[in-house]
Amino acid sequence: MEPPMREQFGPPHNGGPSAALRNSARRLRYEAGALAEAFEQTGNELDAFLRQELTEHPYTVLLGAAGLGFVFGGGLATRLTRMALGWGGRVAVAVAANRLTTTASP
C-alpha cells in the first residue's frame, strides 16, 4: 500500500466533529489494511525461511522445536535442569575449544 497523503483523508477538521470522525475512521481503516499487509508479508517470509531450514537442516529444526516445546512447557523451572544445562554448556565449550586448538595447530 502507498503511504497516505494528506489530501486523501481531507483536512483534519473540515465540517465539524462528525467529519473529523469520518476522516479518522478512513485513516484507521487504511492503516489497519497496511498493518495486515505487513503481517502477511512477514508471515510469508517466515514460512519460506522455515521451509528452507527444514529442507537443509532437518535435525537442527527438530532439536530447536523440541527445545522450545520443553522451555514453553515449563521444563526449565527445576534446579536439576538448570544444573544439567550448565554442565552441558561447559562440556560443549570444552569440546569446541579442543576442536579449535586441534584444527588451528599446524
Backbone as CSV, one residue per row, in Angstrom:
resi,resn,N_x,N_y,N_z,CA_x,CA_y,CA_z,C_x,C_y,C_z
1,MET,0.839,-1.185,0.000,0.000,0.000,0.000,0.877,1.238,0.000
2,GLU,0.378,2.243,-0.669,1.076,3.518,-0.703,0.866,4.252,0.619
3,PRO,1.864,5.009,1.067,1.653,5.805,2.279,0.555,6.836,2.056
4,PRO,-0.225,7.122,3.107,-1.347,8.050,2.916,-0.869,9.467,2.648
5,MET,-1.599,10.133,1.777,-1.313,11.536,1.521,-2.364,12.356,2.264
6,ARG,-2.019,13.540,2.656,-2.905,14.399,3.445,-4.224,14.658,2.711
7,GLU,-4.163,14.849,1.383,-5.361,15.157,0.617,-6.315,13.973,0.565
8,GLN,-5.796,12.767,0.657,-6.616,11.572,0.565,-7.626,11.515,1.710
9,PHE,-7.242,11.972,2.879,-8.116,11.907,4.037,-8.812,13.237,4.321
10,GLY,-8.431,14.258,3.649,-9.066,15.555,3.845,-8.459,16.312,5.006
11,PRO,-8.830,17.580,5.146,-8.313,18.366,6.260,-8.821,17.809,7.588
12,PRO,-8.075,18.040,8.680,-8.419,17.430,9.950,-9.782,17.822,10.502
13,HIS,-10.228,19.074,10.345,-11.483,19.495,10.956,-12.386,20.190,9.938
14,ASN,-12.533,19.639,8.764,-13.365,20.233,7.731,-14.800,19.741,7.908
15,GLY,-15.647,20.542,8.506,-17.049,20.175,8.624,-17.456,19.744,10.014
16,GLY,-16.679,20.035,10.996,-17.080,19.737,12.365,-16.613,18.381,12.858
17,PRO,-17.110,18.002,14.037,-16.662,16.774,14.685,-17.012,15.505,13.911
18,SER,-18.179,15.473,13.270,-18.553,14.250,12.549,-17.645,14.031,11.343
19,ALA,-17.272,15.086,10.656,-16.359,14.951,9.524,-14.980,14.514,10.004
20,ALA,-14.550,15.055,11.127,-13.255,14.653,11.680,-13.278,13.186,12.078
21,LEU,-14.417,12.736,12.617,-14.548,11.330,12.999,-14.527,10.418,11.774
22,ARG,-15.239,10.814,10.714,-15.220,10.026,9.469,-13.809,9.977,8.890
23,ASN,-13.128,11.119,8.935,-11.759,11.193,8.431,-10.842,10.265,9.233
24,SER,-10.993,10.277,10.545,-10.176,9.402,11.395,-10.483,7.930,11.123
25,ALA,-11.745,7.625,10.895,-12.134,6.236,10.605,-11.526,5.771,9.287
26,ARG,-11.546,6.648,8.273,-10.919,6.297,6.984,-9.429,6.046,7.150
27,ARG,-8.773,6.918,7.901,-7.336,6.766,8.127,-7.055,5.464,8.891
28,LEU,-7.862,5.177,9.898,-7.690,3.958,10.685,-7.869,2.717,9.814
29,ARG,-8.882,2.717,8.941,-9.095,1.588,8.030,-7.889,1.396,7.112
30,TYR,-7.381,2.510,6.594,-6.222,2.445,5.705,-5.009,1.876,6.440
31,GLU,-4.736,2.383,7.638,-3.564,1.934,8.393,-3.716,0.497,8.864
32,ALA,-4.944,0.068,9.187,-5.171,-1.325,9.565,-4.906,-2.239,8.369
33,GLY,-5.299,-1.803,7.193,-5.015,-2.590,5.981,-3.524,-2.699,5.719
34,ALA,-2.801,-1.601,5.919,-1.353,-1.622,5.730,-0.689,-2.534,6.752
35,LEU,-1.182,-2.515,7.991,-0.632,-3.386,9.026,-0.900,-4.851,8.697
36,ALA,-2.108,-5.164,8.244,-2.442,-6.534,7.872,-1.563,-7.013,6.721
37,GLU,-1.307,-6.143,5.775,-0.441,-6.488,4.641,0.993,-6.757,5.117
38,ALA,1.479,-5.948,6.047,2.829,-6.149,6.575,2.922,-7.470,7.340
39,PHE,1.883,-7.800,8.132,1.869,-9.073,8.836,1.872,-10.245,7.866
40,GLU,1.093,-10.138,6.805,1.031,-11.215,5.819,2.391,-11.407,5.143
41,GLN,3.038,-10.306,4.775,4.351,-10.387,4.137,5.379,-11.009,5.087
42,THR,5.360,-10.594,6.349,6.283,-11.151,7.336,6.024,-12.640,7.537
43,GLY,4.762,-13.022,7.587,4.408,-14.434,7.729,4.897,-15.258,6.547
44,ASN,4.752,-14.714,5.336,5.227,-15.417,4.143,6.741,-15.579,4.163
45,GLU,7.459,-14.524,4.593,8.919,-14.605,4.670,9.355,-15.626,5.717
46,LEU,8.683,-15.650,6.862,8.997,-16.618,7.909,8.724,-18.034,7.428
47,ASP,7.620,-18.225,6.732,7.281,-19.544,6.197,8.357,-20.025,5.221
48,ALA,8.781,-19.147,4.318,9.810,-19.516,3.341,11.125,-19.858,4.048
49,PHE,11.492,-19.064,5.061,12.723,-19.316,5.802,12.669,-20.661,6.514
50,LEU,11.559,-20.923,7.201,11.450,-22.189,7.936,11.439,-23.394,7.005
51,ARG,10.777,-23.279,5.873,10.779,-24.391,4.909,12.186,-24.652,4.376
52,GLN,12.932,-23.592,4.097,14.297,-23.752,3.610,15.172,-24.397,4.686
53,GLU,15.069,-23.923,5.922,15.851,-24.501,7.015,15.475,-25.958,7.246
54,LEU,14.188,-26.268,7.160,13.733,-27.641,7.363,14.281,-28.563,6.284
55,THR,14.384,-28.056,5.067,14.932,-28.852,3.966,16.438,-29.041,4.120
56,GLU,17.151,-27.971,4.472,18.609,-28.028,4.547,19.120,-28.629,5.850
57,HIS,18.448,-28.374,6.962,18.910,-28.818,8.280,17.746,-29.394,9.096
58,PRO,17.226,-30.552,8.706,16.027,-31.060,9.390,16.258,-31.389,10.864
59,TYR,17.411,-31.935,11.215,17.642,-32.307,12.609,17.817,-31.079,13.503
60,THR,18.421,-30.047,12.972,18.566,-28.808,13.740,17.200,-28.196,14.033
61,VAL,16.330,-28.187,13.034,14.982,-27.650,13.225,14.214,-28.504,14.229
62,LEU,14.367,-29.817,14.146,13.689,-30.719,15.084,14.170,-30.481,16.512
63,LEU,15.484,-30.343,16.700,16.007,-30.067,18.037,15.551,-28.706,18.550
64,GLY,15.531,-27.718,17.680,15.061,-26.391,18.087,13.599,-26.412,18.506
65,ALA,12.768,-27.121,17.741,11.348,-27.218,18.092,11.165,-27.967,19.408
66,ALA,11.936,-29.031,19.604,11.841,-29.777,20.862,12.294,-28.902,22.037
67,GLY,13.355,-28.148,21.842,13.839,-27.259,22.897,12.827,-26.186,23.254
68,LEU,12.208,-25.581,22.234,11.185,-24.567,22.504,9.985,-25.180,23.223
69,GLY,9.584,-26.361,22.813,8.480,-27.038,23.486,8.806,-27.329,24.937
70,PHE,10.043,-27.722,25.179,10.483,-28.006,26.544,10.434,-26.745,27.402
71,VAL,10.975,-25.654,26.872,11.008,-24.398,27.633,9.599,-23.862,27.851
72,PHE,8.773,-23.831,26.793,7.410,-23.314,26.929,6.546,-24.213,27.794
73,GLY,6.892,-25.491,27.864,6.157,-26.422,28.709,6.548,-26.328,30.171
74,GLY,7.465,-25.436,30.495,7.871,-25.240,31.885,9.019,-26.137,32.304
75,GLY,9.754,-26.685,31.366,10.824,-27.615,31.677,12.053,-26.987,32.285
76,LEU,12.198,-25.673,32.205,13.392,-25.041,32.739,13.238,-24.599,34.189
77,ALA,12.160,-24.956,34.819,11.895,-24.452,36.161,12.664,-25.196,37.255
78,THR,13.112,-26.399,37.005,13.744,-27.173,38.073,15.229,-26.860,38.186
79,ARG,15.754,-27.033,39.397,17.192,-26.811,39.623,18.023,-27.850,38.886
80,LEU,17.534,-29.075,38.841,18.265,-30.154,38.173,18.451,-29.827,36.684
81,THR,17.418,-29.300,36.049,17.518,-28.949,34.628,18.535,-27.836,34.426
82,ARG,18.500,-26.829,35.268,19.476,-25.744,35.149,20.890,-26.255,35.338
83,MET,21.085,-27.142,36.305,22.420,-27.703,36.530,22.867,-28.520,35.328
84,ALA,21.955,-29.329,34.776,22.297,-30.158,33.622,22.646,-29.285,32.417
85,LEU,21.878,-28.222,32.197,22.190,-27.329,31.079,23.509,-26.608,31.292
86,GLY,23.784,-26.206,32.513,25.063,-25.565,32.813,26.229,-26.505,32.564
87,TRP,26.090,-27.744,33.037,27.141,-28.737,32.820,27.302,-29.030,31.330
88,GLY,26.175,-29.214,30.636,26.226,-29.478,29.192,26.858,-28.332,28.432
89,GLY,26.568,-27.107,28.827,27.169,-25.945,28.170,28.672,-25.897,28.365
90,ARG,29.115,-26.205,29.586,30.569,-26.217,29.832,31.259,-27.306,29.023
91,VAL,30.646,-28.474,28.929,31.221,-29.568,28.133,31.268,-29.166,26.664
92,ALA,30.197,-28.553,26.169,30.163,-28.134,24.759,31.251,-27.112,24.462
93,VAL,31.470,-26.176,25.362,32.523,-25.178,25.169,33.891,-25.848,25.192
94,ALA,34.095,-26.800,26.100,35.380,-27.501,26.175,35.642,-28.293,24.900
95,VAL,34.612,-28.977,24.383,34.777,-29.751,23.139,35.069,-28.817,21.977
96,ALA,34.350,-27.696,21.897,34.575,-26.745,20.804,35.979,-26.151,20.888
97,ALA,36.425,-25.810,22.090,37.771,-25.261,22.252,38.817,-26.296,21.850
98,ASN,38.604,-27.544,22.220,39.527,-28.615,21.856,39.602,-28.774,20.339
99,ARG,38.451,-28.727,19.681,38.432,-28.847,18.216,39.127,-27.660,17.557
100,LEU,38.912,-26.473,18.108,39.549,-25.302,17.515,41.069,-25.369,17.665
101,THR,41.564,-25.798,18.823,43.013,-25.871,19.001,43.599,-26.993,18.161
102,THR,42.839,-28.071,17.958,43.345,-29.189,17.143,43.420,-28.786,15.689
103,THR,42.422,-28.095,15.168,42.423,-27.693,13.766,43.335,-26.499,13.541
104,ALA,43.573,-25.678,14.541,44.422,-24.494,14.393,45.904,-24.867,14.458
105,SER,46.232,-25.999,15.060,47.640,-26.410,15.163,48.150,-26.842,13.802
106,PRO,49.402,-26.449,13.459,49.944,-26.833,12.141,50.352,-28.271,12.079
